[in-house]
Amino acid sequence: MMLASSYASADTLCKAGKIDKIETDASGNLLVVVADGSYAFSAKEFFPIIYSAYNDNRSFFVYGNGCANGSLASRFAIR
């Protein structure tokens, strides 16, 4: 089963793999670390889904317009 945060768009796949760490920044964004990349998520309604993927050790796919480390991710998928 694959879950996605939004419909497919022109975003590129930034990173895929297991979530290594989850933190919350000073702005309340969820920072997700996958391999050597860190990506921010601001939509709080998806935080429980991301935490569940982390707890279940699921594969996590991060999509965005810019894939710079620490950038805001626009979409994600879980497998």
Residue pairs with C-beta under 8 A, 6 or more apart in sequence:
1 79
2 77
2 78
2 79
3 49
3 77
3 78
4 75
4 76
4 77
5 43
5 46
5 49
5 75
5 76
5 77
6 74
6 75
9 74
9 75
10 65
11 63
11 64
11 65
11 74
11 75
12 63
12 64
12 65
12 67
13 61
13 62
13 63
14 37
14 39
14 62
14 63
14 64
14 67
14 71
14 73
15 34
15 35
15 37
15 39
15 61
15 62
15 67
16 34
16 59
16 60
16 61
16 62
17 34
17 35
17 59
17 60
18 34
18 57
18 58
18 59
18 60
19 32
19 33
19 34
19 50
19 53
19 54
19 60
20 33
20 34
20 35
21 32
21 33
22 30
22 31
22 32
22 33
22 50
22 51
22 54
23 30
23 31
23 33
24 30
24 31
25 31
25 40
27 42
28 42
28 44
29 40
29 41
29 42
29 72
30 40
30 41
30 42
30 47
30 50
31 38
31 39
31 40
31 41
31 70
32 38
32 39
32 40
32 41
32 50
32 54
32 60
32 62
32 73
34 60
34 62
36 69
37 62
37 67
37 69
38 69
38 70
39 62
39 64
39 70
39 71
39 72
39 73
40 70
40 71
40 72
40 73
41 47
41 50
41 72
41 73
41 76
42 72
46 76
49 78
50 60
50 76
52 58
53 60
53 78
54 60
58 78
58 79
59 78
59 79
60 76
60 77
60 78
61 76
61 77
61 78
61 79
62 73
62 75
62 76
63 73
63 74
63 75
63 76
63 77
64 71
64 72
64 73
64 74
64 75
65 74
